[in-house]
Amino acid sequence: MRKGLKILLLIGAVVIIVFSVLLSSCVADNSSSSDNNNGNSTLIPDDSLDDNSGNGNSWQYSINRNLLINGNFIINQRAQSSYTGSAIYTVDRWRIGSGADITVSPVDGGGITILNNNNSYRFFGQLVELSEIRKDITLTMSAFIDGNLYSVTGKVPSVVPDTTSNIYYFKNDYMQFGYCGSKDSWYAELIIPANSEVKVDYVKLEEGSISTAPYGVADSYAVELLKCQRFYRVYTEATPVVMVRYDPNRNENESYLVVSVFLENEMRGRPVLDSYNQITWFQTGGIFYSFNSTYMQIIAVEKNRFQLLVFTGQIFEGYNRVTGNMGTVYITLDAEI
């Protein structure tokens, strides 16, 4: 009798061990599957989240990537200390709404202040490409404003609306998300109260119904800058391939260069190119040429390169193709939505 009872107890113990192993395997599989979110979330450990057991165990949690670029406002290629106006871009990717007439000022180390002296609320936000956000999915938008974290959750429609109007899908007193018909893009924007000044540390838009901010608000400065340069970039100095056109029957006042500058990263679309300063020197083969006056004309712009026609006032005699450095040039390429 006792022998039979021992056998039953032994069998029961084995069953319990096997069941525990299978259960732990299921939990592990479920944990890893939460990372399979179309590349929009990352499963990481956080030692600050202790389970209070005394052995230092920490829980794992999923952080969704920010669907907005420059979420902490740290990239400011336009380099202004403040931006005032309506329907203009400010710090990279962030835009004052039409008719807004507010002042946006970057804060050292990240964040911005927004001053609204109008008697009604105004908007400040970011246009997002349609391809960046999946259809028929739940999103959460959150912002850290004046020391408080606010968030709102809603759903993206399954079909992009066919309209030139603006449609907003979810909002609260501080922010809203919708479709911008005139730009054919999504729009995530802050609502700035009348006659107020607010400090905004960051804004995050992510998949899911829970805000994971402040985690995952922005990548490193270098990565965020590359994202921003797809839409807007400042070219301050180049090492281009230069085609020198020289005709001995013409005088030096008719000499010119065709400058081809290739971008290391392709922009979102064909940009609008503006030049604010002219080329004042060119160096090639150890020879330095200084231009007293130059005239620069845009002759071609593509997503990954641009070409300038430069009337030099110099003859590069004996050359028909050279490579060199041009200096004192400030060019902006704008491919914003």
BALOBA-1460 file (C-alpha; in Angstrom, 3 decimals):
// residues 337
<rec num="1" residu="m" x="0.000" y="0.000" z="0.000"/>
<rec num="2" residu="r" x="2.756" y="2.439" z="1.006"/>
<rec num="3" residu="k" x="4.800" y="1.464" z="-2.045"/>
<rec num="4" residu="g" x="1.851" y="2.199" z="-4.324"/>
<rec num="5" residu="l" x="1.320" y="5.600" z="-2.656"/>
<rec num="6" residu="k" x="4.985" y="6.523" z="-3.177"/>
<rec num="7" residu="i" x="4.699" y="5.643" z="-6.868"/>
<rec num="8" residu="l" x="1.615" y="7.838" z="-7.246"/>
<rec num="9" residu="l" x="3.341" y="10.753" z="-5.495"/>
<rec num="10" residu="l" x="6.410" y="10.345" z="-7.732"/>
<rec num="11" residu="i" x="4.243" y="10.354" z="-10.882"/>
<rec num="12" residu="g" x="2.423" y="13.442" z="-9.631"/>
<rec num="13" residu="a" x="5.702" y="15.283" z="-9.034"/>
<rec num="14" residu="v" x="6.924" y="14.457" z="-12.553"/>
<rec num="15" residu="v" x="3.647" y="15.723" z="-14.056"/>
<rec num="16" residu="i" x="3.940" y="19.006" z="-12.110"/>
<rec num="17" residu="i" x="7.557" y="19.546" z="-13.305"/>
<rec num="18" residu="v" x="6.669" y="18.868" z="-16.951"/>
<rec num="19" residu="f" x="3.645" y="21.190" z="-16.769"/>
<rec num="20" residu="s" x="5.793" y="23.967" z="-15.233"/>
<rec num="21" residu="v" x="8.377" y="23.674" z="-18.040"/>
<rec num="22" residu="l" x="5.676" y="23.834" z="-20.718"/>
<rec num="23" residu="l" x="4.045" y="26.845" z="-19.060"/>
<rec num="24" residu="s" x="7.339" y="28.769" z="-18.849"/>
<rec num="25" residu="s" x="7.967" y="28.042" z="-22.550"/>
<rec num="26" residu="c" x="4.559" y="29.486" z="-23.462"/>
<rec num="27" residu="v" x="5.239" y="32.650" z="-21.459"/>
<rec num="28" residu="a" x="8.607" y="33.109" z="-23.146"/>
<rec num="29" residu="d" x="7.057" y="32.702" z="-26.602"/>
<rec num="30" residu="n" x="4.350" y="35.225" z="-25.781"/>
<rec num="31" residu="s" x="6.914" y="37.728" z="-24.514"/>
<rec num="32" residu="s" x="9.036" y="37.532" z="-27.641"/>
<rec num="33" residu="s" x="6.024" y="37.805" z="-29.907"/>
<rec num="34" residu="s" x="5.268" y="41.297" z="-28.590"/>
<rec num="35" residu="d" x="8.389" y="42.469" z="-30.438"/>
<rec num="36" residu="n" x="6.892" y="41.437" z="-33.764"/>
<rec num="37" residu="n" x="5.016" y="44.670" z="-34.377"/>
<rec num="38" residu="n" x="5.939" y="45.645" z="-37.924"/>
<rec num="39" residu="g" x="9.221" y="47.070" z="-36.622"/>
<rec num="40" residu="n" x="7.377" y="49.597" z="-34.484"/>
<rec num="41" residu="s" x="8.229" y="48.288" z="-31.018"/>
<rec num="42" residu="t" x="11.247" y="47.048" z="-29.092"/>
<rec num="43" residu="l" x="11.294" y="44.733" z="-26.073"/>
<rec num="44" residu="i" x="13.918" y="45.882" z="-23.582"/>
<rec num="45" residu="p" x="14.786" y="45.320" z="-19.915"/>
<rec num="46" residu="d" x="14.700" y="48.211" z="-17.460"/>
<rec num="47" residu="d" x="16.607" y="47.762" z="-14.202"/>
<rec num="48" residu="s" x="14.667" y="50.652" z="-12.685"/>
<rec num="49" residu="l" x="11.517" y="48.511" z="-12.721"/>
<rec num="50" residu="d" x="12.225" y="46.239" z="-9.744"/>
<rec num="51" residu="d" x="9.698" y="43.586" z="-8.682"/>
<rec num="52" residu="n" x="10.471" y="44.355" z="-4.986"/>
<rec num="53" residu="s" x="11.449" y="40.750" z="-4.366"/>
<rec num="54" residu="g" x="14.839" y="41.764" z="-3.026"/>
<rec num="55" residu="n" x="16.744" y="39.934" z="-5.758"/>
<rec num="56" residu="g" x="16.879" y="42.825" z="-8.282"/>
<rec num="57" residu="n" x="14.615" y="41.210" z="-10.863"/>
<rec num="58" residu="s" x="13.296" y="43.636" z="-13.473"/>
<rec num="59" residu="w" x="10.347" y="43.336" z="-15.811"/>
<rec num="60" residu="q" x="10.538" y="43.620" z="-19.576"/>
<rec num="61" residu="y" x="8.254" y="45.998" z="-21.434"/>
<rec num="62" residu="s" x="7.647" y="47.051" z="-25.030"/>
<rec num="63" residu="i" x="8.537" y="50.518" z="-26.318"/>
<rec num="64" residu="n" x="6.914" y="51.665" z="-29.540"/>
<rec num="65" residu="r" x="8.916" y="53.818" z="-31.924"/>
<rec num="66" residu="n" x="7.881" y="57.408" z="-32.436"/>
<rec num="67" residu="l" x="6.052" y="57.867" z="-35.741"/>
<rec num="68" residu="l" x="6.978" y="61.557" z="-35.563"/>
<rec num="69" residu="i" x="10.454" y="62.809" z="-36.503"/>
<rec num="70" residu="n" x="12.444" y="65.065" z="-34.163"/>
<rec num="71" residu="g" x="10.004" y="64.388" z="-31.350"/>
<rec num="72" residu="n" x="12.146" y="66.283" z="-28.820"/>
<rec num="73" residu="f" x="12.684" y="69.277" z="-31.175"/>
<rec num="74" residu="i" x="16.463" y="69.073" z="-30.883"/>
<rec num="75" residu="i" x="17.196" y="69.286" z="-34.646"/>
<rec num="76" residu="n" x="17.056" y="72.896" z="-35.840"/>
<rec num="77" residu="q" x="18.758" y="73.121" z="-39.247"/>
<rec num="78" residu="r" x="17.176" y="76.497" z="-40.028"/>
<rec num="79" residu="a" x="19.125" y="77.709" z="-36.986"/>
<rec num="80" residu="q" x="16.783" y="80.494" z="-35.909"/>
<rec num="81" residu="s" x="16.373" y="81.335" z="-32.240"/>
<rec num="82" residu="s" x="12.629" y="81.859" z="-32.760"/>
<rec num="83" residu="y" x="10.034" y="81.496" z="-35.500"/>
<rec num="84" residu="t" x="6.988" y="83.729" z="-35.843"/>
<rec num="85" residu="g" x="4.349" y="83.485" z="-38.530"/>
<rec num="86" residu="s" x="1.721" y="81.316" z="-40.134"/>
<rec num="87" residu="a" x="2.074" y="78.142" z="-42.219"/>
<rec num="88" residu="i" x="5.854" y="78.077" z="-41.830"/>
<rec num="89" residu="y" x="8.342" y="75.416" z="-40.758"/>
<rec num="90" residu="t" x="10.325" y="75.937" z="-37.565"/>
<rec num="91" residu="v" x="12.559" y="73.333" z="-35.909"/>
<rec num="92" residu="d" x="12.906" y="70.401" z="-38.268"/>
<rec num="93" residu="r" x="9.639" y="68.756" z="-39.404"/>
<rec num="94" residu="w" x="7.475" y="70.959" z="-37.135"/>
<rec num="95" residu="r" x="5.163" y="73.514" z="-38.685"/>
<rec num="96" residu="i" x="3.027" y="76.415" z="-37.484"/>
<rec num="97" residu="g" x="-0.510" y="75.928" z="-38.749"/>
<rec num="98" residu="s" x="-2.218" y="78.150" z="-41.297"/>
<rec num="99" residu="g" x="-3.482" y="81.347" z="-39.720"/>
<rec num="100" residu="a" x="-1.736" y="80.481" z="-36.472"/>
<rec num="101" residu="d" x="0.518" y="83.556" z="-36.073"/>
<rec num="102" residu="i" x="2.363" y="82.213" z="-33.033"/>
<rec num="103" residu="t" x="6.017" y="82.273" z="-31.912"/>
<rec num="104" residu="v" x="8.011" y="79.047" z="-31.487"/>
<rec num="105" residu="s" x="11.382" y="79.207" z="-29.720"/>
<rec num="106" residu="p" x="13.794" y="76.250" z="-29.389"/>
<rec num="107" residu="v" x="15.180" y="75.534" z="-25.923"/>
<rec num="108" residu="d" x="18.818" y="74.530" z="-25.449"/>
<rec num="109" residu="g" x="19.069" y="70.774" z="-24.997"/>
<rec num="110" residu="g" x="15.643" y="70.064" z="-26.473"/>
<rec num="111" residu="g" x="12.087" y="71.220" z="-26.147"/>
<rec num="112" residu="i" x="10.374" y="74.404" z="-27.301"/>
<rec num="113" residu="t" x="8.254" y="77.235" z="-25.976"/>
<rec num="114" residu="i" x="5.144" y="78.309" z="-27.909"/>
<rec num="115" residu="l" x="3.670" y="81.775" z="-27.428"/>
<rec num="116" residu="n" x="0.097" y="82.426" z="-28.549"/>
<rec num="117" residu="n" x="-0.994" y="86.050" z="-28.117"/>
<rec num="118" residu="n" x="-4.216" y="85.512" z="-30.027"/>
<rec num="119" residu="n" x="-7.666" y="85.495" z="-28.444"/>
<rec num="120" residu="s" x="-8.354" y="81.950" z="-29.674"/>
<rec num="121" residu="y" x="-6.459" y="78.671" z="-29.774"/>
<rec num="122" residu="r" x="-3.838" y="77.942" z="-32.459"/>
<rec num="123" residu="f" x="-2.233" y="74.805" z="-33.924"/>
<rec num="124" residu="f" x="1.353" y="73.571" z="-34.167"/>
<rec num="125" residu="g" x="2.212" y="70.147" z="-35.540"/>
<rec num="126" residu="q" x="3.793" y="67.784" z="-38.009"/>
<rec num="127" residu="l" x="2.699" y="66.408" z="-41.362"/>
<rec num="128" residu="v" x="3.294" y="62.652" z="-41.650"/>
<rec num="129" residu="e" x="3.534" y="60.703" z="-44.903"/>
<rec num="130" residu="l" x="0.641" y="58.306" z="-45.484"/>
<rec num="131" residu="s" x="3.031" y="55.367" z="-45.859"/>
<rec num="132" residu="e" x="4.422" y="55.889" z="-42.357"/>
<rec num="133" residu="i" x="1.219" y="54.905" z="-40.556"/>
<rec num="134" residu="r" x="-0.643" y="51.647" z="-41.042"/>
<rec num="135" residu="k" x="-4.354" y="51.781" z="-41.767"/>
<rec num="136" residu="d" x="-7.084" y="50.573" z="-39.399"/>
<rec num="137" residu="i" x="-4.825" y="50.643" z="-36.341"/>
<rec num="138" residu="t" x="-5.002" y="52.202" z="-32.887"/>
<rec num="139" residu="l" x="-2.637" y="55.091" z="-32.170"/>
<rec num="140" residu="t" x="-1.721" y="56.997" z="-29.032"/>
<rec num="141" residu="m" x="-0.453" y="60.559" z="-29.121"/>
<rec num="142" residu="s" x="1.212" y="61.997" z="-26.033"/>
<rec num="143" residu="a" x="2.977" y="65.240" z="-25.143"/>
<rec num="144" residu="f" x="4.858" y="66.547" z="-22.117"/>
<rec num="145" residu="i" x="3.513" y="70.089" z="-21.649"/>
<rec num="146" residu="d" x="4.384" y="72.401" z="-18.752"/>
<rec num="147" residu="g" x="5.606" y="69.487" z="-16.650"/>
<rec num="148" residu="n" x="2.619" y="67.208" z="-17.260"/>
<rec num="149" residu="l" x="2.162" y="64.230" z="-19.578"/>
<rec num="150" residu="y" x="-1.058" y="64.263" z="-21.610"/>
<rec num="151" residu="s" x="-2.213" y="61.621" z="-24.080"/>
<rec num="152" residu="v" x="-5.118" y="60.696" z="-26.324"/>
<rec num="153" residu="t" x="-5.925" y="57.447" z="-28.128"/>
<rec num="154" residu="g" x="-7.905" y="56.777" z="-31.302"/>
<rec num="155" residu="k" x="-8.028" y="54.771" z="-34.491"/>
<rec num="156" residu="v" x="-6.760" y="55.385" z="-38.020"/>
<rec num="157" residu="p" x="-9.373" y="54.679" z="-40.723"/>
<rec num="158" residu="s" x="-9.006" y="51.661" z="-42.983"/>
<rec num="159" residu="v" x="-9.277" y="53.851" z="-46.098"/>
<rec num="160" residu="v" x="-7.620" y="57.222" z="-46.767"/>
<rec num="161" residu="p" x="-10.412" y="59.765" z="-47.265"/>
<rec num="162" residu="d" x="-10.933" y="61.287" z="-50.689"/>
<rec num="163" residu="t" x="-11.205" y="64.938" z="-49.733"/>
<rec num="164" residu="t" x="-9.239" y="68.173" z="-49.739"/>
<rec num="165" residu="s" x="-10.593" y="69.086" z="-46.304"/>
<rec num="166" residu="n" x="-9.145" y="68.308" z="-42.885"/>
<rec num="167" residu="i" x="-10.633" y="65.409" z="-40.922"/>
<rec num="168" residu="y" x="-9.678" y="64.783" z="-37.295"/>
<rec num="169" residu="y" x="-10.112" y="61.305" z="-35.847"/>
<rec num="170" residu="f" x="-9.283" y="61.798" z="-32.174"/>
<rec num="171" residu="k" x="-8.433" y="64.711" z="-29.904"/>
<rec num="172" residu="n" x="-8.470" y="66.143" z="-26.393"/>
<rec num="173" residu="d" x="-7.870" y="69.635" z="-25.015"/>
<rec num="174" residu="y" x="-4.153" y="69.485" z="-25.820"/>
<rec num="175" residu="m" x="-3.692" y="67.640" z="-29.125"/>
<rec num="176" residu="q" x="-5.388" y="66.018" z="-32.094"/>
<rec num="177" residu="f" x="-4.673" y="63.666" z="-34.980"/>
<rec num="178" residu="g" x="-6.249" y="63.558" z="-38.405"/>
<rec num="179" residu="y" x="-5.959" y="63.735" z="-42.172"/>
<rec num="180" residu="c" x="-4.830" y="66.895" z="-43.993"/>
<rec num="181" residu="g" x="-6.606" y="66.885" z="-47.345"/>
<rec num="182" residu="s" x="-4.666" y="69.780" z="-48.894"/>
<rec num="183" residu="k" x="-1.348" y="67.969" z="-48.277"/>
<rec num="184" residu="d" x="-2.643" y="64.375" z="-48.642"/>
<rec num="185" residu="s" x="-0.955" y="63.377" z="-45.399"/>
<rec num="186" residu="w" x="-1.666" y="62.628" z="-41.740"/>
<rec num="187" residu="y" x="-1.384" y="65.492" z="-39.301"/>
<rec num="188" residu="a" x="-0.495" y="65.341" z="-35.593"/>
<rec num="189" residu="e" x="-0.798" y="68.694" z="-33.891"/>
<rec num="190" residu="l" x="-0.816" y="70.441" z="-30.556"/>
<rec num="191" residu="i" x="-3.637" y="72.789" z="-29.569"/>
<rec num="192" residu="i" x="-2.208" y="75.980" z="-28.064"/>
<rec num="193" residu="p" x="-4.655" y="77.832" z="-25.748"/>
<rec num="194" residu="a" x="-5.503" y="81.485" z="-26.333"/>
<rec num="195" residu="n" x="-3.248" y="84.136" z="-24.749"/>
<rec num="196" residu="s" x="-0.822" y="81.607" z="-23.337"/>
<rec num="197" residu="e" x="2.776" y="80.432" z="-23.424"/>
<rec num="198" residu="v" x="3.532" y="76.731" z="-23.027"/>
<rec num="199" residu="k" x="6.720" y="74.696" z="-22.701"/>
<rec num="200" residu="v" x="6.685" y="71.436" z="-24.663"/>
<rec num="201" residu="d" x="9.457" y="68.926" z="-23.949"/>
<rec num="202" residu="y" x="8.421" y="66.272" z="-26.469"/>
<rec num="203" residu="v" x="5.605" y="64.786" z="-28.520"/>
<rec num="204" residu="k" x="5.190" y="61.108" z="-29.380"/>
<rec num="205" residu="l" x="2.831" y="59.290" z="-31.753"/>
<rec num="206" residu="e" x="2.877" y="55.504" z="-31.496"/>
<rec num="207" residu="e" x="0.959" y="52.365" z="-32.265"/>
<rec num="208" residu="g" x="-1.137" y="50.890" z="-29.455"/>
<rec num="209" residu="s" x="-3.486" y="52.190" z="-26.798"/>
<rec num="210" residu="i" x="-0.880" y="52.977" z="-24.103"/>
<rec num="211" residu="s" x="1.684" y="55.775" z="-24.081"/>
<rec num="212" residu="t" x="5.266" y="54.549" z="-23.596"/>
<rec num="213" residu="a" x="6.645" y="58.107" z="-23.423"/>
<rec num="214" residu="p" x="9.171" y="59.356" z="-22.470"/>
<rec num="215" residu="y" x="10.852" y="56.222" z="-23.794"/>
<rec num="216" residu="g" x="11.490" y="56.070" z="-27.524"/>
<rec num="217" residu="v" x="10.679" y="59.730" z="-28.162"/>
<rec num="218" residu="a" x="13.747" y="60.209" z="-30.373"/>
<rec num="219" residu="d" x="16.766" y="58.336" z="-31.671"/>
<rec num="220" residu="s" x="20.307" y="59.684" z="-31.363"/>
<rec num="221" residu="y" x="21.028" y="63.151" z="-32.727"/>
<rec num="222" residu="a" x="22.788" y="61.699" z="-35.790"/>
<rec num="223" residu="v" x="19.903" y="59.373" z="-36.653"/>
<rec num="224" residu="e" x="17.259" y="62.072" z="-36.166"/>
<rec num="225" residu="l" x="19.304" y="64.461" z="-38.339"/>
<rec num="226" residu="l" x="19.397" y="61.911" z="-41.171"/>
<rec num="227" residu="k" x="15.616" y="61.524" z="-40.932"/>
<rec num="228" residu="c" x="15.181" y="65.299" z="-41.075"/>
<rec num="229" residu="q" x="17.558" y="65.686" z="-44.025"/>
<rec num="230" residu="r" x="15.242" y="63.574" z="-46.137"/>
<rec num="231" residu="f" x="12.845" y="66.546" z="-45.983"/>
<rec num="232" residu="y" x="15.174" y="69.526" z="-45.576"/>
<rec num="233" residu="r" x="18.893" y="70.050" z="-45.529"/>
<rec num="234" residu="v" x="21.475" y="72.806" z="-45.491"/>
<rec num="235" residu="y" x="24.506" y="72.459" z="-47.745"/>
<rec num="236" residu="t" x="27.382" y="74.580" z="-46.460"/>
<rec num="237" residu="e" x="30.389" y="73.139" z="-48.263"/>
<rec num="238" residu="a" x="30.821" y="70.603" z="-51.028"/>
<rec num="239" residu="t" x="33.448" y="68.512" z="-52.771"/>
<rec num="240" residu="p" x="31.783" y="68.313" z="-56.158"/>
<rec num="241" residu="v" x="32.750" y="67.083" z="-59.588"/>
<rec num="242" residu="v" x="33.192" y="70.235" z="-61.620"/>
<rec num="243" residu="m" x="32.854" y="70.406" z="-65.401"/>
<rec num="244" residu="v" x="34.864" y="73.376" z="-66.677"/>
<rec num="245" residu="r" x="33.667" y="74.897" z="-69.943"/>
<rec num="246" residu="y" x="36.468" y="76.798" z="-71.618"/>
<rec num="247" residu="d" x="36.380" y="78.406" z="-75.033"/>
<rec num="248" residu="p" x="39.623" y="80.222" z="-76.032"/>
<rec num="249" residu="n" x="37.579" y="82.458" z="-78.335"/>
<rec num="250" residu="r" x="35.703" y="83.883" z="-75.333"/>
<rec num="251" residu="n" x="37.045" y="86.201" z="-72.699"/>
<rec num="252" residu="e" x="37.234" y="85.344" z="-69.018"/>
<rec num="253" residu="n" x="33.998" y="87.151" z="-68.208"/>
<rec num="254" residu="e" x="32.160" y="84.414" z="-70.102"/>
<rec num="255" residu="s" x="33.954" y="81.531" z="-68.404"/>
<rec num="256" residu="y" x="31.755" y="79.318" z="-66.272"/>
<rec num="257" residu="l" x="31.616" y="76.075" z="-64.312"/>
<rec num="258" residu="v" x="28.949" y="73.408" z="-64.122"/>
<rec num="259" residu="v" x="29.020" y="72.136" z="-60.539"/>
<rec num="260" residu="s" x="27.474" y="68.726" z="-59.822"/>
<rec num="261" residu="v" x="26.874" y="67.946" z="-56.132"/>
<rec num="262" residu="f" x="25.773" y="64.430" z="-55.189"/>
<rec num="263" residu="l" x="23.900" y="63.875" z="-51.929"/>
<rec num="264" residu="e" x="24.832" y="60.915" z="-49.747"/>
<rec num="265" residu="n" x="21.167" y="60.379" z="-48.839"/>
<rec num="266" residu="e" x="18.249" y="60.689" z="-51.232"/>
<rec num="267" residu="m" x="15.588" y="63.215" z="-50.304"/>
<rec num="268" residu="r" x="11.861" y="62.531" z="-50.084"/>
<rec num="269" residu="g" x="11.175" y="64.130" z="-53.441"/>
<rec num="270" residu="r" x="12.695" y="66.573" z="-55.856"/>
<rec num="271" residu="p" x="13.610" y="69.502" z="-53.578"/>
<rec num="272" residu="v" x="13.321" y="73.220" z="-54.100"/>
<rec num="273" residu="l" x="16.864" y="74.599" z="-54.072"/>
<rec num="274" residu="d" x="17.719" y="78.102" z="-52.860"/>
<rec num="275" residu="s" x="21.142" y="79.690" z="-52.530"/>
<rec num="276" residu="y" x="21.758" y="82.345" z="-49.913"/>
<rec num="277" residu="n" x="25.495" y="82.899" z="-50.446"/>
<rec num="278" residu="q" x="27.599" y="82.567" z="-53.576"/>
<rec num="279" residu="i" x="30.727" y="80.534" z="-54.209"/>
<rec num="280" residu="t" x="33.707" y="82.793" z="-53.491"/>
<rec num="281" residu="w" x="36.572" y="80.405" z="-54.053"/>
<rec num="282" residu="f" x="37.461" y="77.200" z="-55.795"/>
<rec num="283" residu="q" x="40.520" y="75.025" z="-55.284"/>
<rec num="284" residu="t" x="41.781" y="72.258" z="-57.573"/>
<rec num="285" residu="g" x="45.133" y="70.618" z="-58.239"/>
<rec num="286" residu="g" x="46.770" y="72.725" z="-55.550"/>
<rec num="287" residu="i" x="45.741" y="75.926" z="-57.339"/>
<rec num="288" residu="f" x="43.508" y="78.358" z="-55.480"/>
<rec num="289" residu="y" x="41.144" y="80.571" z="-57.472"/>
<rec num="290" residu="s" x="39.410" y="83.503" z="-55.826"/>
<rec num="291" residu="f" x="36.300" y="84.948" z="-57.447"/>
<rec num="292" residu="n" x="35.704" y="88.654" z="-57.012"/>
<rec num="293" residu="s" x="32.138" y="88.237" z="-58.192"/>
<rec num="294" residu="t" x="30.144" y="85.203" z="-59.126"/>
<rec num="295" residu="y" x="26.731" y="84.468" z="-60.458"/>
<rec num="296" residu="m" x="25.088" y="81.149" z="-59.668"/>
<rec num="297" residu="q" x="22.149" y="79.643" z="-61.532"/>
<rec num="298" residu="i" x="20.317" y="76.412" z="-60.747"/>
<rec num="299" residu="i" x="20.140" y="74.174" z="-63.805"/>
<rec num="300" residu="a" x="19.095" y="70.771" z="-62.410"/>
<rec num="301" residu="v" x="17.748" y="69.367" z="-59.155"/>
<rec num="302" residu="e" x="17.014" y="65.696" z="-58.425"/>
<rec num="303" residu="k" x="16.317" y="63.723" z="-55.265"/>
<rec num="304" residu="n" x="19.979" y="62.760" z="-54.933"/>
<rec num="305" residu="r" x="21.917" y="65.572" z="-56.654"/>
<rec num="306" residu="f" x="21.831" y="69.138" z="-57.885"/>
<rec num="307" residu="q" x="23.735" y="71.157" z="-60.490"/>
<rec num="308" residu="l" x="24.742" y="74.800" z="-60.504"/>
<rec num="309" residu="l" x="25.945" y="76.979" z="-63.363"/>
<rec num="310" residu="v" x="28.584" y="79.338" z="-61.985"/>
<rec num="311" residu="f" x="29.910" y="82.274" z="-63.993"/>
<rec num="312" residu="t" x="33.383" y="82.610" z="-62.539"/>
<rec num="313" residu="g" x="35.221" y="85.519" z="-64.113"/>
<rec num="314" residu="q" x="38.175" y="83.092" z="-64.244"/>
<rec num="315" residu="i" x="39.599" y="80.983" z="-67.061"/>
<rec num="316" residu="f" x="40.789" y="77.492" z="-66.088"/>
<rec num="317" residu="e" x="43.027" y="77.246" z="-69.123"/>
<rec num="318" residu="g" x="43.952" y="73.740" z="-70.222"/>
<rec num="319" residu="y" x="41.248" y="72.009" z="-68.203"/>
<rec num="320" residu="n" x="38.032" y="70.435" z="-69.400"/>
<rec num="321" residu="r" x="37.181" y="68.432" z="-66.289"/>
<rec num="322" residu="v" x="38.469" y="68.878" z="-62.756"/>
<rec num="323" residu="t" x="37.548" y="67.936" z="-59.213"/>
<rec num="324" residu="g" x="37.940" y="70.361" z="-56.366"/>
<rec num="325" residu="n" x="36.456" y="72.091" z="-53.360"/>
<rec num="326" residu="m" x="34.119" y="75.061" z="-53.406"/>
<rec num="327" residu="g" x="33.689" y="77.232" z="-50.369"/>
<rec num="328" residu="t" x="31.567" y="79.934" z="-48.723"/>
<rec num="329" residu="v" x="28.365" y="78.517" z="-50.066"/>
<rec num="330" residu="y" x="25.084" y="78.176" z="-48.184"/>
<rec num="331" residu="i" x="22.362" y="76.249" z="-49.999"/>
<rec num="332" residu="t" x="19.093" y="74.873" z="-48.695"/>
<rec num="333" residu="l" x="17.211" y="71.965" z="-50.225"/>
<rec num="334" residu="d" x="13.549" y="71.815" z="-49.298"/>
<rec num="335" residu="a" x="11.461" y="68.666" z="-49.879"/>
<rec num="336" residu="e" x="8.955" y="69.208" z="-47.061"/>
<rec num="337" residu="i" x="5.417" y="67.884" z="-47.455"/>
